[in-house]
Amino acid sequence: MAFDPATLKYDDKGLIPAIAQDADSHEVLMMAWMNAESVARTLDTGKVTYWSRSRQSFWIKGESSGNVQELVDFRYDCDRDCLLVLVRQTGPACHTNRRSCFYTAVREGEDVELMTPMM
């Protein structure tokens, strides 16, 4: 049976959360939003394409920075309301130039920075 992006469950703005995970290390890199068209573009091109809520436009991860995400596997959860994209990440995934957007932890009630910028 062919996959149809319209069968996913989007929020009232037509968006679905997408978690990007490194296909090899399984490190969670980032979370962003997709809509049905960015899902289709991602699957058609193999270049992970998100929907920017602030710019109201598509953005291909790494298009301007060179820190691209090559799609390895595309998954959705049991409720069809959240995506997991397994990627091969070139360079940092975070706009702060860190490998992952999840670089801060709370330990014993304090913020702890887990990684510094790569560049």
N, C-alpha and C positions, 0 to 999 in steps of 0.2 A: 504494500500500500504506500503510495507516495505521500510524503510529508507536506502539509499545508500550514504555513505560518499563522493563518487565520484560526487554526484550531487551538492555539495557545490562549491563555487567559490573561488579558491585559487589564490594567487599571482604568479608571474613568478618563484618563488622559491618553489612553491607547499605548501605555508603556508597560514593560515587564523588566524586572531587575535581572541583570546578567553578571554573574561572578566569573572573573577570569582567573584561571588556575594554571600554573606551569605544568605542562604535560609530563615532564620528566621528574621534577623535584616534588611536585604536588603542592608547592607553596601557593597560597592564595595571594594573588597580585593586586586585584582591584575589584570594584563593583561599579557598574555603570548601567545605563538604561538603553533598552532597544525598543523599537516598535516593529510592526509586521514587516515594513519595508527594509529596515536595517537587518532584520533576521534573514530575509530573502537575499539581500546583498551579500551578507556574510557567507551564506551557504553557496551562493553562486560564484563568488570570487575567491574565497578562502582567506580574505583579508577581513579581520574583525571590524565591523562597522557599528558604531553606537549612535544614539540620538542624544544630542546635547540639549538639555532642557534650558540652559541659559541662553544659548545662541539660536535655539529653535532650528537646528540643522543637523545633518548627518556629519559624523566625523569618523574617518578611518584612523584607527589607532596607529600613531607613528607617521602619519602623512606629512606633517610638518617637522617633527622632531627626529624622524628616522628610527624611533624606538617602536618598531612594528610588532604586531601580534599575528603570527601565522596560525591559522586555525588547524588544530589536530583532530579535535572531536567536538561535537555539538550535542549537548544533552539538555533535557528538561526534567523537572521533578514530577512526582506522582500526581500533583494537583494541576500540572501544566501552567503554573503561575510564577516560575522562577527558572532561569537558565544557568547552565554551567558550560562555559567555553574553555576547553583545554587548549592551551596555546604554546607555541614556542616564542618566547619573548626575546626581542633584541634590545639590549640596554635596559634602563629603568622603566618600570610600568607607571610609576607615580609622577605627576607633574612637578613634584618637589625633587625630582631626580633620584629618588630612592627606588630600590628594587621592587618594593611593595608599598601600596598605600597604607597598609596595616603595620605601621612602624612604631606605634605608640601603645604601650600596655599600662594598665593600672596595677601596681604592685604595692601592697601594704598601704593603700590609700593615696599613693603618689603616682604621677605620670612618669613613665620611664621610656626614654627614646631607645628603641631597639636597634636602629640602623641609621647611619649617616648617609648623606647624598653620595651617589656614585661618581658624580662629576664635580 
